[in-house]
Amino acid sequence: MSDEWFTSKLFPYGNGSTEDGCRASEAQALKDYLRKKTTAAEAARAITQQIDHSITAEDNLNEELPRLWGLLQDALWELPEENIEPLIELLKAIEELPKPDISALERRKQPEEALWKGLSGGAEVEARMVAAGSGGMNIDEGYKRIADALESSNWLLELNLPAAAKWLAFLGKQFFEGAKDGKESWGLRMLSTSMSQPGYRDLSKSKSDVKMTLERWEFWEARLRELQREEGHVGEAAKLSLTAIDKIHASS
């Protein structure tokens, strides 16, 4: 891949503005890794260094993470196929990183697990693996991601909704079929370790219901139609999810 591709990710709108672009250090770390100058573990530390050092308030977290995941998602979609396997290895290495110090965030806004796990880029890889029937992954993780995002009033939406959107984009039809069939999934069960935290699954009608239903599906869709009016990454993720849902309904 050319240097121009990495440079373009700093200025995604092509007008010299760095709005929504990745950081220069992130682009350089990815370039060095894909050109085999660093290992996956070294690249994971380098590419997340900006986030690790700058999280002092929620605004920093919500701004920095989407920039990084946007870079990695674009790499998965746009770079030649031979880069897919190394990119997956990099995502796995990122997910294994220790959780950054986010003590400045209010407790209710802190992730319930490792910050890197299951976020947008990782969610896309996981969803693709489930869709392909490979990697030992299953759809339960997708149920958890979507329920966490859509059945919570404020559970790191900037992070969780883009992840949920990837699952719906790749496996929406299977979630819809699960709703029609009354499929049960551990991913729909509320985590006892998080139930006491304000905003977690507080929109859920049942704290113990592990069954997917058409009523639940309709609630998810209604919630997405509310969220599509939001600005930024939340609104964009909601619209992406609704595009997938509308296609499912059109073909049913």
C-alpha positions as CSV (number, residue, x, y, z in Angstrom):
1,M,0.0,0.0,0.0
2,S,1.2,3.5,-0.7
3,D,2.1,6.3,1.7
4,E,-0.8,8.3,0.2
5,W,-3.3,5.9,1.7
6,F,-2.0,6.4,5.2
7,T,-1.8,10.2,4.7
8,S,-5.4,10.2,3.5
9,K,-6.5,8.8,6.8
10,L,-5.2,12.0,8.5
11,F,-7.5,14.1,6.3
12,P,-10.5,12.0,5.5
13,Y,-12.4,14.8,3.9
14,G,-9.6,15.8,1.6
15,N,-9.7,19.4,2.5
16,G,-6.7,19.7,4.8
17,S,-8.9,19.3,7.9
18,T,-8.0,16.6,10.5
19,E,-11.6,16.4,11.7
20,D,-12.5,12.7,12.3
21,G,-9.1,11.7,11.0
22,C,-6.7,9.4,12.8
23,R,-3.6,10.6,14.6
24,A,-0.3,10.7,12.8
25,S,1.2,8.4,15.4
26,E,-1.6,5.9,14.7
27,A,-1.1,5.9,10.9
28,Q,2.7,5.6,11.4
29,A,2.3,2.6,13.7
30,L,-0.1,0.8,11.3
31,K,2.3,1.6,8.4
32,D,5.3,0.2,10.2
33,Y,3.4,-2.9,11.2
34,L,2.0,-3.7,7.8
35,R,5.5,-3.2,6.3
36,K,6.7,-5.8,8.8
37,K,8.9,-3.4,10.8
38,T,7.2,-4.2,14.1
39,T,5.3,-7.1,15.7
40,A,1.6,-7.2,16.4
41,A,2.3,-6.6,20.1
42,E,4.6,-3.7,19.4
43,A,2.2,-2.1,17.0
44,A,-0.7,-2.6,19.4
45,R,1.1,-0.6,22.1
46,A,2.2,2.1,19.6
47,I,-1.1,2.6,17.9
48,T,-3.0,3.0,21.2
49,Q,-0.4,5.2,22.9
50,Q,-2.3,8.4,22.1
51,I,-5.4,7.1,23.9
52,D,-3.6,5.6,26.8
53,H,-1.9,9.0,27.5
54,S,-4.8,11.3,26.8
55,I,-7.8,9.9,28.5
56,T,-8.6,12.4,31.3
57,A,-12.3,13.0,30.6
58,E,-15.2,11.4,28.7
59,D,-14.8,13.7,25.8
60,N,-11.3,12.5,25.2
61,L,-12.4,8.9,25.3
62,N,-15.3,9.4,22.9
63,E,-13.2,11.4,20.5
64,E,-10.0,9.4,20.4
65,L,-11.4,5.8,20.1
66,P,-13.6,6.3,17.0
67,R,-10.6,7.9,15.2
68,L,-8.5,4.8,15.8
69,W,-11.3,2.3,15.0
70,G,-12.1,4.3,11.9
71,L,-8.5,3.8,10.7
72,L,-8.6,0.1,11.4
73,Q,-12.0,-0.4,9.8
74,D,-10.8,1.4,6.7
75,A,-7.7,-0.8,6.6
76,L,-9.9,-3.9,6.7
77,W,-12.1,-2.7,3.9
78,E,-9.7,-0.9,1.6
79,L,-6.3,-2.5,1.7
80,P,-5.4,-5.5,-0.4
81,E,-6.5,-8.9,0.9
82,E,-3.1,-10.0,2.0
83,N,-3.3,-7.5,4.8
84,I,-6.5,-9.0,6.4
85,E,-4.7,-11.7,8.4
86,P,-2.1,-9.3,9.8
87,L,-4.8,-6.8,10.7
88,I,-6.8,-9.4,12.5
89,E,-3.6,-10.3,14.5
90,L,-3.2,-6.6,15.3
91,L,-6.8,-6.3,16.5
92,K,-6.3,-9.4,18.7
93,A,-3.2,-7.8,20.2
94,I,-5.0,-4.6,20.9
95,E,-7.8,-6.5,22.6
96,E,-5.2,-8.1,24.9
97,L,-3.8,-4.8,26.1
98,P,-4.3,-3.8,29.7
99,K,-7.1,-1.4,30.4
100,P,-5.9,2.3,30.3
101,D,-6.3,4.5,33.4
102,I,-9.9,5.8,33.0
103,S,-10.3,6.8,36.7
104,A,-11.2,10.3,35.6
105,L,-14.5,9.0,34.2
106,E,-17.6,8.7,36.3
107,R,-18.0,5.1,37.5
108,R,-21.2,4.6,35.6
109,K,-19.5,5.6,32.3
110,Q,-16.5,3.3,32.7
111,P,-16.5,0.1,30.6
112,E,-17.4,-3.1,32.5
113,E,-14.6,-5.0,31.0
114,A,-11.3,-4.4,29.1
115,L,-11.7,-1.2,27.2
116,W,-10.5,-2.6,23.9
117,K,-12.6,-5.8,23.9
118,G,-15.5,-6.1,21.4
119,L,-15.4,-2.5,20.1
120,S,-16.1,-1.5,16.6
121,G,-13.1,-2.8,14.8
122,G,-12.9,-6.0,16.8
123,A,-16.7,-6.4,16.4
124,E,-16.4,-6.3,12.7
125,V,-13.8,-9.1,12.7
126,E,-15.9,-11.2,15.2
127,A,-19.1,-10.7,13.1
128,R,-17.3,-11.7,9.9
129,M,-15.9,-14.8,11.6
130,V,-19.4,-15.8,12.8
131,A,-20.9,-15.1,9.4
132,A,-18.2,-17.3,7.8
133,G,-18.6,-20.0,10.5
134,S,-15.0,-19.9,11.4
135,G,-12.7,-19.1,14.4
136,G,-14.9,-20.8,17.0
137,M,-16.9,-17.6,17.4
138,N,-20.7,-17.6,18.0
139,I,-23.5,-15.2,17.7
140,D,-24.0,-14.8,21.5
141,E,-21.4,-12.1,21.7
142,G,-23.3,-10.2,19.1
143,Y,-26.5,-10.4,21.2
144,K,-24.6,-9.1,24.2
145,R,-23.2,-6.1,22.2
146,I,-26.5,-5.1,20.8
147,A,-28.4,-5.5,24.1
148,D,-25.8,-3.5,26.0
149,A,-26.0,-0.7,23.4
150,L,-29.8,-0.6,22.8
151,E,-31.2,-1.7,26.2
152,S,-29.1,0.9,28.1
153,S,-30.0,4.5,28.4
154,N,-26.3,5.6,28.5
155,W,-23.8,2.8,28.4
156,L,-20.9,4.3,26.5
157,L,-23.0,4.6,23.4
158,E,-20.2,6.2,21.4
159,L,-18.3,2.9,21.7
160,N,-21.0,0.3,22.0
161,L,-23.4,1.4,19.3
162,P,-20.8,1.3,16.5
163,A,-19.9,-2.3,17.6
164,A,-23.6,-3.3,17.6
165,A,-24.0,-1.8,14.1
166,K,-21.3,-4.1,12.8
167,W,-23.1,-7.1,14.1
168,L,-26.4,-6.0,12.7
169,A,-24.8,-5.2,9.3
170,F,-23.3,-8.7,9.0
171,L,-25.7,-10.9,10.9
172,G,-28.9,-8.9,11.1
173,K,-31.0,-11.5,9.3
174,Q,-29.9,-14.1,11.8
175,F,-30.9,-11.9,14.7
176,F,-34.3,-11.4,13.1
177,E,-34.7,-15.1,12.5
178,G,-33.8,-15.6,16.2
179,A,-36.5,-13.2,17.2
180,K,-39.1,-15.1,15.1
181,D,-37.9,-18.5,16.6
182,G,-37.6,-17.3,20.2
183,K,-33.9,-18.1,20.3
184,E,-32.2,-18.1,23.7
185,S,-28.8,-16.6,24.2
186,W,-26.5,-16.0,27.2
187,G,-25.7,-12.7,25.5
188,L,-29.1,-11.4,26.5
189,R,-28.6,-12.1,30.1
190,M,-27.7,-9.1,32.3
191,L,-24.3,-9.2,34.0
192,S,-24.7,-9.4,37.7
193,T,-21.5,-7.5,38.1
194,S,-22.9,-4.5,36.2
195,M,-26.5,-4.5,37.2
196,S,-25.8,-2.0,40.0
197,Q,-24.3,0.6,37.7
198,P,-26.7,3.3,36.6
199,G,-27.6,3.2,32.9
200,Y,-26.8,-0.5,32.4
201,R,-29.6,-2.3,30.7
202,D,-32.1,0.0,32.4
203,L,-34.4,0.0,29.4
204,S,-34.7,-3.8,29.4
205,K,-38.2,-5.0,30.3
206,S,-36.8,-8.2,32.0
207,K,-33.6,-8.6,34.0
208,S,-33.6,-12.3,33.5
209,D,-35.0,-12.8,30.0
210,V,-32.5,-14.6,27.8
211,K,-34.9,-15.1,25.0
212,M,-34.9,-13.1,21.7
213,T,-38.4,-12.2,20.7
214,L,-40.1,-10.1,18.0
215,E,-41.1,-7.6,20.7
216,R,-37.4,-7.2,21.6
217,W,-36.5,-6.8,17.9
218,E,-39.1,-4.1,17.6
219,F,-37.8,-2.3,20.6
220,W,-34.3,-2.4,19.2
221,E,-35.6,-0.9,15.9
222,A,-37.5,1.8,17.7
223,R,-34.5,2.7,19.9
224,L,-32.3,3.0,16.7
225,R,-34.9,5.3,15.1
226,E,-34.6,7.5,18.2
227,L,-30.8,7.4,18.1
228,Q,-30.4,8.2,14.4
229,R,-31.3,11.8,15.3
230,E,-28.1,12.0,17.5
231,E,-25.0,13.7,16.0
232,G,-21.7,12.1,15.4
233,H,-20.8,8.5,15.7
234,V,-24.0,7.5,17.6
235,G,-26.3,8.8,14.8
236,E,-24.1,7.3,12.1
237,A,-24.1,3.9,13.8
238,A,-27.8,4.0,14.2
239,K,-28.4,4.8,10.6
240,L,-26.0,2.0,9.5
241,S,-28.0,-0.4,11.7
242,L,-31.3,0.8,10.3
243,T,-30.1,0.4,6.8
244,A,-29.4,-3.3,7.6
245,I,-32.8,-3.7,9.3
246,D,-34.7,-2.1,6.4
247,K,-33.0,-4.5,3.9
248,I,-34.1,-7.4,6.1
249,H,-37.7,-6.3,6.2
250,A,-37.6,-5.6,2.4
251,S,-36.5,-9.1,1.7
252,S,-38.8,-10.8,4.2
